[in-house]
Amino acid sequence: MDALIIEDNPHVSAVMAEYCLELGFAVHQAYSFRAALAALSRLTPDLILLDLVLPESSGFTLCEAIRQDARLANVPVMVVSGRSVPMDRAAAEAAGATAYLVKPFGRSRFVEMVREALDGEPSGPWRAAG
C-alpha cells in the first residue's frame, strides 16, 4: 500500500512517515502544492495525508482537484492540520476530505484515524477528530 504525505513541515512529515511505515505503507512525500500534483500524476496512493496550508496553494484546492480526478476520486484523503475551527472542518468536508485530524496528534490517534479512513468508518464519508 502507498501513502502520499503532502506536508510542508519536514518534522511533521517525518513523524507521519514513521507512523505510516509502521502500518506497512510505502511512503511518498510532497512538500508543496506543485510537488503534490507531480506526485499524483504518477502515483495512485491508497491514502493521502494532506495539510491545508501549503506553499503555492491551499490543501482545500488540492483536495477538490483530487476529487475531480476519476483515478483518485475514491482515494481516502485525511486532512492533517493545525487549523481546528469548525469553518475549516466544514470547508475540508465540502472539498471532499474523508477525515480531519488536528495537529498536534499522538501515534495512537493517528493510527486510529488512518484505519477508519481506509475502512470507510464510521458510516458516511466524514470523520473529524481533534
Backbone as CSV, one residue per row, in Angstrom:
resi,resn,N_x,N_y,N_z,CA_x,CA_y,CA_z,C_x,C_y,C_z
1,MET,0.837,-1.176,0.000,0.000,0.000,0.000,0.886,1.245,0.000
2,ASP,0.415,2.270,-0.683,1.151,3.533,-0.783,0.415,4.639,-0.056
3,ALA,1.170,5.470,0.657,0.629,6.675,1.287,1.398,7.864,0.734
4,LEU,0.663,8.899,0.375,1.282,10.148,-0.053,1.045,11.177,1.040
5,ILE,2.132,11.687,1.603,2.074,12.716,2.637,2.355,14.047,1.971
6,ILE,1.398,14.962,2.057,1.538,16.294,1.481,1.577,17.268,2.649
7,GLU,2.773,17.651,3.032,3.000,18.440,4.243,4.269,19.248,4.064
8,ASP,4.196,20.564,4.294,5.362,21.418,4.086,6.303,21.481,5.277
9,ASN,5.896,20.982,6.431,6.765,20.968,7.601,7.522,19.637,7.632
10,PRO,8.844,19.660,7.436,9.604,18.405,7.373,9.486,17.551,8.634
11,HIS,9.404,18.187,9.805,9.292,17.421,11.044,7.961,16.670,11.106
12,VAL,6.872,17.359,10.818,5.554,16.722,10.845,5.477,15.634,9.776
13,SER,6.020,15.913,8.608,6.043,14.917,7.543,6.805,13.665,7.972
14,ALA,7.934,13.862,8.640,8.746,12.727,9.102,7.999,11.888,10.140
15,VAL,7.283,12.543,11.037,6.510,11.816,12.047,5.417,10.979,11.374
16,MET,4.681,11.608,10.451,3.631,10.862,9.749,4.230,9.719,8.931
17,ALA,5.376,9.958,8.319,6.037,8.903,7.542,6.400,7.725,8.433
18,GLU,6.936,8.017,9.605,7.301,6.946,10.548,6.078,6.115,10.919
19,TYR,4.973,6.785,11.249,3.752,6.068,11.615,3.214,5.255,10.441
20,CYS,3.264,5.817,9.248,2.787,5.094,8.062,3.654,3.874,7.755
21,LEU,4.958,4.023,7.908,5.858,2.880,7.705,5.538,1.760,8.689
22,GLU,5.252,2.122,9.933,4.874,1.118,10.937,3.595,0.388,10.552
23,LEU,2.716,1.072,9.823,1.464,0.458,9.377,1.623,-0.330,8.083
24,GLY,2.826,-0.346,7.524,3.097,-1.135,6.329,2.979,-0.390,5.011
25,PHE,2.872,0.918,5.058,2.786,1.704,3.829,4.159,1.955,3.237
26,ALA,4.213,2.013,1.926,5.348,2.628,1.237,5.011,4.117,1.243
27,VAL,5.956,4.942,1.665,5.678,6.356,1.886,6.277,7.208,0.769
28,HIS,5.462,8.130,0.277,5.882,9.133,-0.698,5.570,10.486,-0.068
29,GLN,6.438,11.458,-0.296,6.253,12.759,0.338,6.309,13.882,-0.684
30,ALA,5.481,14.890,-0.447,5.488,16.112,-1.246,5.411,17.266,-0.258
31,TYR,6.200,18.308,-0.524,6.301,19.418,0.420,5.645,20.701,-0.088
32,SER,4.985,20.636,-1.241,4.319,21.813,-1.801,3.161,21.352,-2.680
33,PHE,2.335,22.302,-3.059,1.204,22.031,-3.945,1.688,21.455,-5.278
34,ARG,2.677,22.108,-5.876,3.191,21.634,-7.176,3.821,20.244,-7.071
35,ALA,4.581,20.022,-6.014,5.193,18.702,-5.823,4.114,17.640,-5.635
36,ALA,3.031,17.997,-4.964,1.923,17.059,-4.777,1.274,16.716,-6.112
37,LEU,1.032,17.734,-6.941,0.457,17.478,-8.265,1.358,16.568,-9.094
38,ALA,2.655,16.813,-9.031,3.603,15.970,-9.774,3.553,14.532,-9.266
39,ALA,3.529,14.356,-7.964,3.474,13.003,-7.390,2.174,12.310,-7.782
40,LEU,1.064,13.036,-7.723,-0.231,12.441,-8.056,-0.376,12.125,-9.534
41,SER,0.431,12.758,-10.387,0.368,12.454,-11.815,0.982,11.089,-12.128
42,ARG,1.829,10.597,-11.234,2.493,9.308,-11.484,2.157,8.226,-10.457
43,LEU,1.385,8.575,-9.448,1.115,7.661,-8.338,-0.380,7.652,-8.035
44,THR,-0.902,6.471,-7.778,-2.273,6.353,-7.266,-2.150,5.750,-5.871
45,PRO,-2.058,6.608,-4.858,-1.852,6.100,-3.495,-3.119,5.472,-2.928
46,ASP,-2.943,4.693,-1.884,-4.076,4.109,-1.172,-4.607,5.065,-0.107
47,LEU,-3.786,6.061,0.251,-4.145,7.045,1.267,-3.382,8.329,0.990
48,ILE,-4.080,9.455,1.138,-3.442,10.763,1.015,-3.600,11.486,2.340
49,LEU,-2.487,11.952,2.894,-2.472,12.755,4.114,-2.157,14.175,3.686
50,LEU,-3.047,15.108,3.971,-2.997,16.428,3.358,-3.050,17.554,4.379
51,ASP,-2.036,18.391,4.378,-2.042,19.617,5.160,-2.861,20.659,4.392
52,LEU,-3.482,21.579,5.115,-4.285,22.613,4.451,-3.472,23.818,4.015
53,VAL,-2.370,24.085,4.708,-1.548,25.249,4.403,-0.296,24.764,3.673
54,LEU,-0.247,25.052,2.367,0.857,24.590,1.527,1.442,25.761,0.748
55,PRO,2.726,25.683,0.425,3.281,26.681,-0.488,2.549,26.591,-1.838
56,GLU,2.259,27.713,-2.420,1.702,27.846,-3.769,0.178,27.770,-3.851
57,SER,-0.469,27.050,-2.964,-1.924,26.967,-2.982,-2.385,26.285,-1.707
58,SER,-3.698,26.101,-1.588,-4.228,25.516,-0.354,-4.519,24.025,-0.498
59,GLY,-4.558,23.366,0.637,-4.961,21.973,0.663,-6.406,21.791,0.235
60,PHE,-7.255,22.798,0.500,-8.645,22.724,0.051,-8.703,22.586,-1.473
61,THR,-7.930,23.431,-2.155,-7.896,23.405,-3.621,-7.380,22.061,-4.127
62,LEU,-6.356,21.549,-3.476,-5.792,20.258,-3.878,-6.793,19.133,-3.645
63,CYS,-7.483,19.155,-2.528,-8.483,18.122,-2.247,-9.580,18.137,-3.304
64,GLU,-10.028,19.314,-3.691,-11.041,19.411,-4.749,-10.525,18.833,-6.069
65,ALA,-9.271,19.118,-6.389,-8.680,18.586,-7.623,-8.587,17.063,-7.577
66,ILE,-8.244,16.525,-6.421,-8.167,15.070,-6.259,-9.540,14.454,-6.500
67,ARG,-10.572,15.043,-5.947,-11.927,14.508,-6.091,-12.443,14.607,-7.520
68,GLN,-11.911,15.526,-8.301,-12.343,15.681,-9.697,-11.586,14.757,-10.643
69,ASP,-10.545,14.109,-10.162,-9.749,13.186,-10.967,-10.328,11.780,-10.796
70,ALA,-10.858,11.218,-11.858,-11.519,9.909,-11.774,-10.597,8.838,-11.190
71,ARG,-9.316,8.923,-11.477,-8.359,7.932,-10.983,-8.167,8.027,-9.466
72,LEU,-8.346,9.224,-8.915,-8.078,9.471,-7.495,-9.341,9.704,-6.665
73,ALA,-10.476,9.787,-7.308,-11.710,10.222,-6.647,-12.079,9.415,-5.413
74,ASN,-11.734,8.141,-5.379,-12.115,7.295,-4.243,-10.982,7.050,-3.251
75,VAL,-9.856,7.703,-3.453,-8.741,7.551,-2.518,-9.065,8.339,-1.247
76,PRO,-8.974,7.714,-0.074,-9.223,8.453,1.159,-8.231,9.606,1.318
77,VAL,-8.762,10.783,1.646,-7.944,11.959,1.907,-8.164,12.349,3.360
78,MET,-7.122,12.200,4.157,-7.175,12.584,5.561,-6.458,13.912,5.729
79,VAL,-7.219,14.948,6.042,-6.622,16.244,6.307,-5.953,16.183,7.680
80,VAL,-4.717,16.663,7.743,-3.970,16.735,8.993,-3.524,18.189,9.107
81,SER,-4.177,18.931,10.016,-3.979,20.371,10.037,-3.923,20.929,11.451
82,GLY,-3.225,22.031,11.592,-3.219,22.768,12.846,-4.437,23.659,12.979
83,ARG,-5.201,23.763,11.918,-6.403,24.604,11.913,-7.566,23.784,12.458
84,SER,-8.132,24.248,13.565,-9.154,23.440,14.235,-10.526,24.097,14.316
85,VAL,-10.720,25.220,13.645,-12.017,25.886,13.727,-13.052,25.151,12.877
86,PRO,-14.306,25.172,13.309,-15.359,24.452,12.570,-15.457,24.854,11.094
87,MET,-15.185,26.111,10.788,-15.270,26.562,9.396,-14.264,25.809,8.516
88,ASP,-13.058,25.564,9.017,-12.066,24.819,8.242,-12.477,23.365,8.073
89,ARG,-13.026,22.773,9.120,-13.502,21.388,9.027,-14.614,21.281,7.982
90,ALA,-15.541,22.238,8.012,-16.643,22.227,7.050,-16.127,22.414,5.621
91,ALA,-15.147,23.295,5.453,-14.577,23.518,4.117,-13.837,22.272,3.628
92,ALA,-13.150,21.584,4.525,-12.460,20.340,4.146,-13.472,19.276,3.733
93,GLU,-14.547,19.182,4.475,-15.598,18.226,4.126,-16.189,18.565,2.756
94,ALA,-16.463,19.841,2.535,-17.024,20.266,1.254,-16.063,19.995,0.097
95,ALA,-14.765,20.055,0.367,-13.756,19.793,-0.667,-13.597,18.301,-0.950
96,GLY,-14.143,17.453,-0.062,-14.085,16.015,-0.295,-13.205,15.222,0.649
97,ALA,-12.763,15.834,1.742,-11.922,15.104,2.698,-12.700,13.965,3.343
98,THR,-11.995,12.895,3.615,-12.568,11.725,4.253,-12.545,11.858,5.767
99,ALA,-11.492,12.493,6.291,-11.306,12.632,7.733,-10.501,13.894,8.003
100,TYR,-10.503,14.323,9.262,-9.823,15.558,9.647,-9.177,15.336,10.999
101,LEU,-7.863,15.419,11.049,-7.107,15.227,12.281,-6.352,16.513,12.591
102,VAL,-6.502,16.999,13.821,-5.872,18.244,14.230,-4.494,17.973,14.822
103,LYS,-3.506,18.784,14.397,-2.164,18.750,14.971,-2.181,19.555,16.264
104,PRO,-1.398,19.210,17.230,-0.560,18.017,17.294,-1.413,16.781,17.594
105,PHE,-0.909,15.642,17.222,-1.610,14.379,17.409,-0.626,13.355,17.949
106,GLY,-1.147,12.357,18.608,-0.330,11.250,19.088,-0.394,10.084,18.129
107,ARG,0.529,9.154,18.296,0.588,7.987,17.416,-0.723,7.213,17.402
108,SER,-1.283,6.926,18.580,-2.485,6.090,18.623,-3.664,6.757,17.914
109,ARG,-3.817,8.066,18.074,-4.913,8.772,17.400,-4.701,8.787,15.891
110,PHE,-3.459,8.990,15.470,-3.130,8.976,14.049,-3.469,7.616,13.441
111,VAL,-3.021,6.554,14.080,-3.261,5.198,13.580,-4.759,4.912,13.516
112,GLU,-5.492,5.295,14.555,-6.936,5.089,14.574,-7.607,5.806,13.405
113,MET,-7.228,7.053,13.162,-7.827,7.825,12.080,-7.483,7.241,10.711
114,VAL,-6.246,6.792,10.526,-5.859,6.170,9.257,-6.685,4.922,9.011
115,ARG,-6.807,4.084,10.019,-7.585,2.848,9.848,-9.036,3.144,9.521
116,GLU,-9.625,4.133,10.202,-11.005,4.496,9.920,-11.153,5.058,8.510
117,ALA,-10.199,5.877,8.089,-10.251,6.438,6.737,-10.177,5.330,5.693
118,LEU,-9.318,4.360,5.905,-9.176,3.254,4.953,-10.385,2.330,4.948
119,ASP,-10.986,2.147,6.126,-12.147,1.259,6.235,-13.452,1.935,5.859
120,GLY,-13.395,3.272,5.710,-14.617,3.994,5.415,-15.515,4.129,6.628
121,GLU,-14.949,3.954,7.824,-15.747,4.072,9.046,-15.483,5.416,9.688
122,PRO,-16.395,5.923,10.482,-17.739,5.416,10.693,-18.571,5.598,9.443
123,SER,-19.803,5.131,9.479,-20.626,5.198,8.273,-20.731,6.645,7.802
124,GLY,-20.686,6.831,6.521,-20.690,8.163,5.943,-19.282,8.586,5.605
125,PRO,-19.158,9.610,4.776,-17.836,9.994,4.268,-17.044,10.884,5.192
126,TRP,-17.608,11.355,6.309,-16.927,12.385,7.072,-16.627,11.948,8.489
127,ARG,-15.399,12.198,8.919,-14.983,11.887,10.284,-14.018,12.982,10.697
128,ALA,-14.289,13.614,11.799,-13.398,14.673,12.295,-12.935,14.319,13.695
129,ALA,-11.692,14.594,13.974,-11.155,14.372,15.310,-10.182,15.481,15.613
130,GLY,-10.128,15.855,16.835,-9.215,16.918,17.172,-8.805,16.873,18.599
